[in-house]
Amino acid sequence: MMLFVGGQAQGQAEYAAAVTGHTPVPCATPEEALSSSAIDQFHLLCRAILEQDGEVNAFVDRLLAENPGVVVVSDEIGLGVVPMDPFERRWREETGRALCRLAAASERVERVCCGLGVRLK
C-alpha cells in the first residue's frame, strides 16, 4: 500500500500516478475501492460511507485485508477550523483516524504540496 495526502488541489493524484504508474480514480462505493488499483479522493469515500450510516473503521479493515497493494490518495481535511456541524466533525475525525491506520500499514507515505512530494515513510 502507498498513501499520498495533501491539501485540496495540491496535485496528489497526478504525483501518485507519476510515482506509481497507477492513475487514481474516485470510488463511489467501498466495493469499487476494494477492487481498485488506485483510489482518489479517499476522504470523500469516507464521507459517503458515513452518509450511508456505514462504519469507516470496518471499511478500512476490509481494505487492508482485501486490497493491501492499493494506492490511496486523500485530501487532508483535519487542518484548519473545526466545523460546528456534528456530522462534519465526525467525518473529519473518522477520516483522520482512517488515514493514520492506512499510513501505519503503508510501505510508502508522502505529503504533496504544490505538486511536490515529501516522503514521510
C-alpha positions in Angstrom: 0.0 0.0 0.0 1.1 3.6 -0.7 -0.6 6.7 0.7 -0.4 10.2 -0.8 -2.0 13.1 1.2 -2.1 16.9 0.9 -4.4 19.9 0.8 -7.1 20.4 -1.7 -5.9 20.8 -5.3 -2.2 20.2 -4.4 -1.6 17.6 -7.1 -1.7 14.4 -5.1 -3.4 12.3 -7.8 -1.0 13.4 -10.5 2.0 12.9 -8.3 0.8 9.5 -7.2 0.3 8.5 -10.8 3.8 9.6 -11.8 5.4 7.7 -8.9 3.3 4.5 -9.0 2.2 4.2 -12.7 -1.4 3.8 -11.5 -3.9 6.6 -12.2 -6.0 7.2 -9.1 -9.8 7.1 -9.7 -12.5 8.3 -7.4 -14.5 5.4 -6.0 -18.2 6.0 -5.3 -18.6 2.9 -3.1 -16.5 0.8 -0.8 -16.9 -2.2 -3.2 -15.3 -0.1 -6.0 -12.4 0.7 -3.7 -11.8 -2.9 -2.8 -11.1 -3.8 -6.4 -9.3 -0.6 -7.5 -5.5 -0.3 -8.0 -5.5 3.4 -7.1 -8.2 5.3 -5.1 -8.5 9.0 -5.5 -10.5 11.3 -3.0 -10.4 8.8 -0.2 -11.8 11.5 2.1 -15.0 11.7 0.0 -15.3 7.9 0.1 -15.2 8.1 3.9 -17.9 10.8 3.8 -20.1 8.6 1.5 -19.7 5.7 3.9 -20.8 7.9 6.9 -23.7 9.3 4.9 -25.0 5.8 4.4 -24.7 5.1 8.1 -21.7 2.8 7.5 -18.5 2.3 9.5 -15.3 3.8 8.2 -13.2 1.7 10.5 -14.9 -1.5 9.2 -14.2 -0.4 5.7 -10.5 0.2 6.5 -10.3 -3.3 8.0 -11.6 -4.7 4.7 -9.4 -2.5 2.5 -6.3 -3.6 4.5 -7.3 -7.3 4.2 -8.7 -7.4 0.7 -6.6 -4.8 -1.2 -3.3 -4.4 0.6 -1.4 -3.2 -2.5 -3.7 -0.3 -3.3 -2.5 3.3 -3.9 -4.6 5.8 -1.8 -4.9 9.5 -2.4 -6.7 11.8 0.0 -7.1 15.4 1.0 -6.0 16.3 4.5 -9.3 17.6 5.9 -8.2 17.8 9.6 -6.3 21.0 9.3 -7.9 24.4 9.9 -11.0 25.4 11.7 -13.0 22.7 13.4 -16.5 22.6 11.9 -19.5 23.4 14.1 -21.7 20.8 12.5 -21.5 17.4 14.3 -21.5 15.4 11.1 -18.7 17.4 9.6 -16.7 17.0 12.8 -17.3 13.2 12.8 -16.3 13.0 9.1 -13.1 14.9 9.8 -12.2 12.8 12.8 -13.0 9.4 11.3 -11.2 10.2 8.1 -8.1 11.3 10.0 -8.1 8.1 12.1 -8.6 6.0 8.9 -5.6 7.8 7.3 -3.5 7.1 10.4 -4.3 3.4 10.0 -3.5 3.4 6.3 -0.2 5.2 6.9 0.8 2.7 9.5 0.1 -0.2 7.1 1.7 1.6 4.0 5.2 0.9 2.7 5.3 4.5 1.4 3.6 7.7 2.6 4.1 11.1 1.0 2.7 14.5 1.7 2.2 16.5 -1.5 2.2 20.3 -1.7 2.3 22.3 -5.0 2.8 19.0 -6.8 5.9 18.2 -4.9 6.1 15.2 -2.6 7.8 14.9 0.7 8.4 11.3 1.7 7.3 10.7 5.3 7.7 6.9 5.3 
